Amino acid sequence: MQGTIERYQKHAKGNQTSNKSSSNEQNMQHLKQKATSMMKQLELLEVSKRKLLGEGLGSCTLAELQEIEHQLEKSVNNVRARKSQVFKEQIEQLREKEKLLKAETARLVEKCGSFQPRKTLDVRRQNTTYTDSSTSSDVETELFIGLPESRARR
């Protein structure tokens, strides 16, 4: 009984190795074919890229040139659309930031308790700016270089 089992296992192993070797050969051929087709596809992509960059256009027909022009126009439109979208997103973010900053400013003004309308401040500035020039002023207008002590002795 033991001998029969051993013969069966040897026979089964032999079939598995022969199946594995034929399977490996098929896989290798399949991979070689795939690699060859990928190389051809890569070459076509490189040629297409060169044409889109404006290189090697001498051998192109009028129809090919028109197709390249159409592809470039589509690409430029896609880039412009994306650029516009990014700008719109940035504008929206800046608007949100502006709202937050205005709210923060309002909160800080309330916290400080010194809220005065701008018109009042502007009127006060105008009143102090346009004072009569004939009145005397205690402000020293001379340029003085030196220590403060020497200025007081004068």
N, CA and C of each residue as an Amber inpcrd file, in Angstrom:
protein
   462
   0.8250000  -1.1820000   0.0000000   0.0000000   0.0000000   0.0000000
   0.8770000   1.2570000   0.0000000   1.8790000   1.2760000   0.8610000
   2.7890000   2.4150000   0.9710000   3.5090000   2.6410000  -0.3520000
   3.9250000   1.6220000  -1.0150000   4.6280000   1.7050000  -2.2900000
   3.7420000   2.3260000  -3.3560000   2.4880000   1.9700000  -3.3630000
   1.5530000   2.5190000  -4.3450000   1.3850000   4.0210000  -4.1450000
   1.3030000   4.4160000  -2.8960000   1.1560000   5.8420000  -2.5860000
   2.3940000   6.6050000  -3.0250000   3.5750000   6.0380000  -2.8030000
   4.8130000   6.6990000  -3.2020000   4.9000000   6.8490000  -4.7120000
   4.5160000   5.7740000  -5.4350000   4.5380000   5.8450000  -6.9050000
   3.5550000   6.9140000  -7.4050000   2.4010000   6.9870000  -6.7720000
   1.4050000   7.9720000  -7.1660000   1.9470000   9.4000000  -6.9570000
   2.5840000   9.6280000  -5.8240000   3.1220000  10.9510000  -5.5240000
   4.2250000  11.3370000  -6.5020000   5.0980000  10.3520000  -6.8510000
   6.1590000  10.6310000  -7.8200000   5.5670000  10.9720000  -9.1750000
   4.5750000  10.2170000  -9.5620000   3.9250000  10.4400000 -10.8540000
   3.2110000  11.8020000 -10.8710000   2.5410000  12.1570000  -9.7870000
   1.8370000  13.4270000  -9.6890000   2.8310000  14.5950000  -9.7340000
   3.9700000  14.4430000  -9.0530000   4.9900000  15.4940000  -9.0710000
   5.5550000  15.6670000 -10.4700000   5.7650000  14.6000000 -11.1760000
   6.2930000  14.6540000 -12.5380000   5.3440000  15.3980000 -13.4610000
   4.0560000  15.1470000 -13.3240000   3.0610000  15.8460000 -14.1490000
   3.0090000  17.3420000 -13.8100000   3.1340000  17.6380000 -12.5190000
   3.0880000  19.0340000 -12.1020000   4.2770000  19.8210000 -12.6560000
   5.4600000  19.2200000 -12.6140000   6.6470000  19.9230000 -13.1250000
   6.5630000  20.0970000 -14.6340000   6.0490000  19.1000000 -15.3470000
   5.9290000  19.2470000 -16.7980000   4.8610000  20.2780000 -17.1440000
   3.7730000  20.3210000 -16.3610000   2.7340000  21.3330000 -16.5710000
   3.2700000  22.7270000 -16.2490000   4.0740000  22.8130000 -15.2020000
   4.6510000  24.0970000 -14.8130000   5.5970000  24.6140000 -15.8860000
   6.4150000  23.7500000 -16.4550000   7.3750000  24.2000000 -17.4630000
   6.6610000  24.6620000 -18.7280000   5.6240000  23.9680000 -19.1570000
   4.8870000  24.4020000 -20.3450000   4.1130000  25.6780000 -20.0470000
   3.5990000  25.8050000 -18.8410000   2.8840000  27.0120000 -18.4340000
   3.8480000  28.1940000 -18.3740000   5.0480000  27.9680000 -17.8640000
   6.0640000  29.0240000 -17.8010000   6.4600000  29.4970000 -19.1940000
   6.5920000  28.5640000 -20.1250000   6.9470000  28.9250000 -21.4940000
   5.8500000  29.7740000 -22.1290000   4.6000000  29.4160000 -21.8830000
   3.4900000  30.1940000 -22.4280000   3.4750000  31.6100000 -21.8210000
   3.7250000  31.6710000 -20.5300000   3.7640000  32.9750000 -19.8690000
   4.8980000  33.8350000 -20.4180000   6.0470000  33.2220000 -20.6480000
   7.1880000  33.9730000 -21.1840000   6.8720000  34.5210000 -22.5670000
   6.2740000  33.6980000 -23.4240000   5.9350000  34.1600000 -24.7710000
   4.8950000  35.2820000 -24.7150000   3.9330000  35.1110000 -23.8300000
   2.9030000  36.1440000 -23.6770000   3.5400000  37.4530000 -23.2080000
   4.4570000  37.3730000 -22.2480000   5.1220000  38.5770000 -21.7490000
   5.9910000  39.2210000 -22.8220000   6.6610000  38.4050000 -23.6400000
   7.4820000  38.9440000 -24.7280000   6.6090000  39.6850000 -25.7360000
   5.4670000  39.1190000 -26.0660000   4.5520000  39.7800000 -27.0040000
   4.0320000  41.0910000 -26.4210000   3.7070000  41.0440000 -25.1590000
   3.2110000  42.2380000 -24.4900000   4.2910000  43.3270000 -24.4650000
   5.5190000  42.9420000 -24.1670000   6.6280000  43.9010000 -24.1390000
   6.8510000  44.5110000 -25.5170000   6.7660000  43.6920000 -26.5630000
   6.9450000  44.1940000 -27.9230000   5.8560000  45.1960000 -28.2820000
   4.6120000  44.8680000 -27.9470000   3.5180000  45.7820000 -28.2690000
   3.6450000  47.0800000 -27.4600000   4.1100000  46.9810000 -26.2430000
   4.2920000  48.1830000 -25.4320000   5.4180000  49.0550000 -25.9830000
   6.4700000  48.4410000 -26.4900000   7.5660000  49.2030000 -27.1070000
   7.0590000  49.9670000 -28.3280000   6.2360000  49.3080000 -29.1510000
   5.6810000  49.9770000 -30.3350000   4.7900000  51.1420000 -29.9090000
   3.9800000  50.9140000 -28.8900000   3.0930000  51.9600000 -28.4020000
   3.9040000  53.1360000 -27.8450000   4.9850000  52.8400000 -27.1600000
   5.8560000  53.8810000 -26.6190000   6.4670000  54.7120000 -27.7430000
   6.8990000  54.0720000 -28.7980000   7.4690000  54.7940000 -29.9350000
   6.4300000  55.7080000 -30.5690000   5.2020000  55.2070000 -30.7160000
   4.1340000  56.0320000 -31.2900000   3.8350000  57.2450000 -30.4110000
   3.8510000  57.0380000 -29.1210000   3.6100000  58.1480000 -28.1950000
   4.7250000  59.1860000 -28.2670000   5.9530000  58.7220000 -28.4070000
   7.0840000  59.6490000 -28.5180000   6.9920000  60.4630000 -29.8030000
   6.6140000  59.8090000 -30.9030000   6.4500000  60.5250000 -32.1710000
   5.3390000  61.5590000 -32.0350000   4.2400000  61.1650000 -31.4180000
   3.1120000  62.0770000 -31.2160000   3.5250000  63.2600000 -30.3460000
   4.2920000  62.9870000 -29.3100000   4.7650000  64.0550000 -28.4210000
   5.6440000  65.0450000 -29.1830000   6.5520000  64.5150000 -29.9930000
   7.4320000  65.3870000 -30.7770000   6.6180000  66.2720000 -31.7190000
   5.5910000  65.6930000 -32.3320000   4.7610000  66.4740000 -33.2470000
   4.0150000  67.5610000 -32.4980000   3.5090000  67.2430000 -31.2910000
   2.7970000  68.2440000 -30.5090000   3.7310000  69.3610000 -30.0500000
   5.0090000  69.0430000 -29.9010000   5.9980000  70.0560000 -29.5370000
   6.5060000  70.8280000 -30.7510000   6.0480000  70.4390000 -31.9320000
   6.4300000  71.1490000 -33.1480000   7.6850000  70.6120000 -33.8050000
   8.1310000  69.4420000 -33.4080000   9.3350000  68.8450000 -33.9880000
   8.9350000  67.7740000 -34.9980000   9.6550000  67.6820000 -36.0690000
   9.4310000  66.6260000 -37.0590000   8.1180000  66.7620000 -37.8000000
   7.7100000  67.9840000 -38.0810000   6.4400000  68.2040000 -38.7810000
   6.5990000  68.1900000 -40.2970000   7.8200000  68.1110000 -40.7640000
   8.0660000  68.1520000 -42.2050000   7.4180000  67.0120000 -42.9620000
   7.2780000  65.8800000 -42.3560000   6.7130000  64.7160000 -43.0420000
   5.2040000  64.5920000 -42.8570000   4.5830000  65.5370000 -42.1710000
   3.1410000  65.4610000 -41.8890000   2.3270000  65.9630000 -43.0780000
   1.1880000  65.3310000 -43.2560000   0.2540000  65.7810000 -44.2950000
  -0.5900000  66.9210000 -43.7300000  -1.3630000  67.5400000 -44.5950000
  -2.2210000  68.6330000 -44.1800000  -3.2450000  68.1520000 -43.1430000
  -3.7950000  66.9830000 -43.3480000  -4.7910000  66.4360000 -42.4090000
  -4.1610000  66.1920000 -41.0330000  -2.9360000  65.6790000 -41.0210000
  -2.2470000  65.4530000 -39.7500000  -1.9790000  66.7700000 -39.0400000
  -1.5580000  67.7850000 -39.7940000  -1.2990000  69.0910000 -39.1960000
  -2.5730000  69.6970000 -38.6190000  -3.6820000  69.5420000 -39.3340000
  -4.9550000  70.0530000 -38.8190000  -5.3730000  69.3050000 -37.5590000
  -5.1310000  68.0070000 -37.5080000  -5.4460000  67.2180000 -36.3180000
  -4.5820000  67.6590000 -35.1310000  -3.3110000  67.8990000 -35.3830000
  -2.4130000  68.3850000 -34.3200000  -2.8890000  69.7460000 -33.8200000
  -3.2640000  70.6270000 -34.7470000  -3.7590000  71.9420000 -34.3660000
  -5.0210000  71.8080000 -33.5010000  -5.9240000  70.9230000 -33.8870000
  -7.1550000  70.7020000 -33.1220000  -6.8280000  70.1910000 -31.7150000
  -5.8840000  69.2510000 -31.6150000  -5.4850000  68.7220000 -30.3040000
  -4.8970000  69.8260000 -29.4270000  -4.0630000  70.6700000 -30.0220000
  -3.4520000  71.7620000 -29.2620000  -4.4960000  72.7680000 -28.7970000
  -5.4690000  73.0670000 -29.6480000  -6.5330000  73.9930000 -29.2570000
  -7.3400000  73.4210000 -28.0900000  -7.6430000  72.1240000 -28.1490000
  -8.3650000  71.4870000 -27.0460000  -7.5470000  71.5500000 -25.7590000
  -6.2520000  71.3040000 -25.8840000  -5.3730000  71.3470000 -24.7090000
  -5.3270000  72.7490000 -24.1050000  -5.2010000  73.7520000 -24.9410000
  -5.1580000  75.1350000 -24.4590000  -6.4780000  75.4870000 -23.7740000
  -7.5900000  75.0660000 -24.3520000  -8.8870000  75.3340000 -23.7310000
  -9.0000000  74.6460000 -22.3770000  -8.4880000  73.4280000 -22.2740000
  -8.5070000  72.7200000 -20.9810000  -7.6560000  73.4510000 -19.9490000
  -6.4950000  73.9310000 -20.3670000  -5.6130000  74.6620000 -19.4550000
  -6.2880000  75.9470000 -19.0040000  -6.9120000  76.6590000 -19.9200000
  -7.5890000  77.9130000 -19.5620000  -8.7610000  77.6530000 -18.6150000
  -9.5000000  76.5820000 -18.8700000 -10.6230000  76.2520000 -17.9930000
 -10.1350000  75.9290000 -16.5880000  -9.0710000  75.1790000 -16.4850000
  -8.5070000  74.8260000 -15.1790000  -7.9920000  76.0760000 -14.4650000
  -7.3240000  76.9300000 -15.2190000  -6.8060000  78.1780000 -14.6570000
  -7.9510000  79.0280000 -14.1220000  -9.0190000  79.1350000 -14.8830000
 -10.1860000  79.8970000 -14.4650000 -10.8000000  79.3010000 -13.2050000
 -10.8800000  77.9860000 -13.1580000 -11.4370000  77.3060000 -11.9890000
 -10.5820000  77.5830000 -10.7470000  -9.2740000  77.5230000 -10.9060000
  -8.3710000  77.7790000  -9.7750000  -8.5320000  79.2240000  -9.2900000
  -8.6390000  80.1710000 -10.2280000  -8.8270000  81.5630000  -9.8430000
 -10.1410000  81.7510000  -9.0890000 -11.2000000  81.1260000  -9.5640000
 -12.4920000  81.2370000  -8.8890000 -12.4210000  80.6680000  -7.4790000
 -11.7480000  79.5460000  -7.3250000 -11.5880000  78.9470000  -6.0000000
 -10.7950000  79.8710000  -5.0780000  -9.7410000  80.4750000  -5.6090000
  -8.9300000  81.3930000  -4.8050000  -9.7360000  82.6270000  -4.4050000
 -10.5370000  83.1400000  -5.3220000 -11.3670000  84.3040000  -5.0170000
 -12.3580000  83.9650000  -3.9190000 -12.9670000  82.7960000  -4.0090000
 -13.9200000  82.3690000  -2.9860000 -13.2360000  82.2200000  -1.6270000
 -12.0440000  81.6500000  -1.6220000 -11.2940000  81.5150000  -0.3700000
 -10.9660000  82.8900000   0.2180000 -10.5730000  83.8270000  -0.6340000
 -10.2480000  85.1690000  -0.1660000 -11.4900000  85.8820000   0.3690000
 -12.6330000  85.6590000  -0.2480000 -13.8720000  86.2520000   0.2540000
 -14.2180000  85.7020000   1.6360000 -14.0330000  84.3980000   1.7980000
 -14.2730000  83.7900000   3.1060000 -13.3220000  84.3660000   4.1520000
 -12.0670000  84.5420000   3.7540000 -11.0730000  85.1100000   4.6670000
 -11.4390000  86.5450000   5.0270000 -11.9350000  87.2940000   4.0360000
 -12.3560000  88.6650000   4.2860000 -13.4950000  88.6970000   5.3100000
 -14.4670000  87.7940000   5.1580000 -15.5730000  87.7360000   6.1110000
 -15.0610000  87.4340000   7.5210000 -14.1450000  86.4900000   7.6150000
 -13.5780000  86.1440000   8.9160000 -12.8270000  87.3270000   9.5260000
 -12.0730000  88.0320000   8.7170000 -11.3150000  89.1770000   9.2200000
 -12.2430000  90.3130000   9.6500000 -13.3220000  90.5330000   8.9120000
 -14.2770000  91.5640000   9.3070000 -14.9310000  91.2040000  10.6330000
 -15.2870000  89.9370000  10.7870000 -15.8850000  89.4890000  12.0380000
 -14.8900000  89.6500000  13.1890000 -13.6420000  89.3060000  12.9330000
 -12.5880000  89.4520000  13.9450000 -12.3940000  90.9100000  14.3160000
 -12.4120000  91.7930000  13.3320000 -12.2630000  93.2200000  13.5840000
 -13.4150000  93.7330000  14.4360000 -14.6200000  93.3430000  14.0720000
 -15.7890000  93.7720000  14.8450000 -15.6960000  93.2770000  16.2900000
 -15.2720000  92.0540000  16.4540000 -15.1320000  91.4880000  17.7970000
 -14.0870000  92.2570000  18.6000000 -12.9610000  92.5820000  17.9710000
 -11.9030000  93.3170000  18.6650000 -12.3350000  94.7350000  19.0190000
 -13.0810000  95.3770000  18.1210000 -13.5600000  96.7320000  18.3970000
 -14.5070000  96.7040000  19.5840000 -15.3940000  95.7280000  19.6180000
 -16.3090000  95.5990000  20.7590000 -15.5370000  95.3280000  22.0410000
 -14.5240000  94.4960000  21.9390000 -13.7330000  94.1450000  23.1130000
 -13.0020000  95.3650000  23.6660000 -12.4850000  96.1790000  22.7970000
 -11.7590000  97.3750000  23.2340000 -12.7080000  98.4450000  23.7700000
 -13.9290000  98.4380000  23.3090000 -14.9000000  99.4110000  23.7770000
 -14.6700000 100.8020000  23.2400000 -13.8710000 100.9360000  22.2240000
 -13.5880000 102.2640000  21.6730000 -14.1820000 102.4020000  20.2830000
 -15.3620000 101.9330000  20.1080000 -15.9860000 102.0100000  18.7900000
 -16.5040000 103.4180000  18.5650000 -15.9740000 104.0710000  17.5280000
 -16.4600000 105.3810000  17.1090000 -16.6470000 105.3220000  15.6120000
 -17.7190000 105.8740000  15.1220000 -17.9260000 105.8660000  13.6700000
 -16.7980000 106.5980000  12.9580000 -16.4980000 106.1990000  11.7980000
 -15.3900000 106.7840000  11.0350000 -15.6400000 108.2490000  10.7090000
 -16.8800000 108.5970000  10.4690000 -17.1800000 109.9880000  10.1130000
 -16.7480000 110.9220000  11.2410000 -16.9910000 110.5430000  12.4770000
 -16.6030000 111.3580000  13.6210000 -15.0950000 111.5220000  13.6690000
 -14.3740000 110.4240000  13.4400000 -12.9120000 110.4900000  13.4430000
 -12.4040000 111.3770000  12.3260000 -12.9970000 111.2780000  11.1320000
 -12.5630000 112.0920000  10.0090000 -12.8100000 113.5710000  10.2780000
 -13.9460000 113.9070000  10.8980000 -14.2500000 115.3020000  11.2040000
 -13.2400000 115.8380000  12.2080000 -12.9000000 115.0450000  13.2180000
 -11.9150000 115.4810000  14.2130000 -10.5600000 115.7090000  13.5650000
 -10.1780000 114.8320000  12.6670000  -8.8910000 114.9960000  11.9700000
  -8.8950000 116.2850000  11.1570000  -9.9950000 116.5540000  10.4740000
 -10.0660000 117.7560000   9.6550000  -9.9900000 119.0050000  10.5380000
 -10.6470000 118.9670000  11.6740000 -10.6410000 120.1200000  12.5680000
  -9.2450000 120.4010000  13.0920000  -8.5000000 119.3840000  13.4250000
  -7.1580000 119.5980000  13.9490000  -6.1690000 119.9200000  12.8450000
  -6.4320000 119.4670000  11.6510000  -5.5230000 119.7040000  10.5450000
  -5.6460000 121.1350000  10.0350000  -6.8510000 121.6540000   9.9770000
  -7.0770000 122.9670000   9.3890000  -7.2160000 124.0550000  10.4640000
  -6.3330000 124.0770000  11.4230000  -6.3610000 125.1360000  12.4320000
  -5.7370000 126.3870000  11.8570000  -6.0320000 127.4980000  12.4790000
  -5.5360000 128.7860000  12.0110000  -4.0150000 128.8290000  12.1570000
  -3.3080000 129.1800000  11.1040000  -1.8510000 129.1870000  11.1290000
  -1.2990000 130.4020000  11.8690000  -2.1370000 131.3840000  12.1700000
  -1.6520000 132.5800000  12.8430000  -1.4780000 132.3690000  14.3400000
  -2.0690000 131.3160000  14.8940000  -1.9270000 131.0790000  16.3250000
  -0.5230000 130.6030000  16.6150000  -0.0610000 130.9230000  17.8060000
   1.2850000 130.5310000  18.1810000   1.2940000 129.0580000  18.5570000
   2.4540000 128.4510000  18.3930000   2.5800000 127.0220000  18.6650000
   3.7660000 126.7940000  19.5690000   3.6370000 125.8440000  20.4730000
   4.7280000 125.5100000  21.3780000   5.6310000 124.4270000  20.8000000
   5.3770000 124.0410000  19.5850000   6.1550000 122.9830000  18.9710000
   7.4520000 123.5600000  18.4340000   8.5620000 122.9090000  18.7590000
   9.8650000 123.3470000  18.2810000  10.0680000 122.8000000  16.8880000
  10.3390000 123.6530000  15.9400000  10.4540000 123.2330000  14.5530000
  11.8740000 123.2280000  14.0390000  12.8250000 123.6000000  14.8530000
  14.2090000 123.6170000  14.4070000  14.7930000 122.2160000  14.4550000
  15.7050000 121.9820000  13.5500000  16.4290000 120.7320000  13.5420000
  17.5870000 120.8700000  14.5100000  17.7310000 119.9210000  15.4070000
  18.7850000 119.9880000  16.4020000  19.4900000 118.6450000  16.4560000
  20.8160000 118.6710000  16.3560000  21.6060000 117.4620000  16.4440000
  22.4780000 117.5800000  17.6770000  22.3630000 116.6200000  18.5550000
  23.1520000 116.6570000  19.7640000  22.3840000 116.0870000  20.9270000
  22.9670000 116.2590000  22.1290000  22.3290000 115.7480000  23.3310000
  21.1660000 116.6370000  23.7460000  20.1620000 116.0770000  24.3880000
  19.0150000 116.8790000  24.8060000  19.3880000 117.9480000  25.8220000
  20.4260000 117.7480000  26.6150000  20.8270000 118.7220000  27.6220000
  21.2300000 120.0360000  26.9890000  21.9540000 119.9870000  25.8980000
  22.4100000 121.2280000  25.2660000  21.2530000 121.9930000  24.6750000
  20.1970000 121.3480000  24.3160000  19.0300000 122.0070000  23.7790000
  18.3220000 122.7710000  24.8800000  18.2830000 122.2240000  26.0980000
  17.6030000 122.8810000  27.2210000  18.3780000 124.1260000  27.6660000
  19.6680000 124.2140000  27.4860000  20.4950000 125.3520000  27.9220000
  20.2880000 126.5690000  27.0460000  19.8940000 126.4120000  25.8620000
  19.7250000 127.5340000  24.9390000  18.7880000 128.5060000  25.4530000
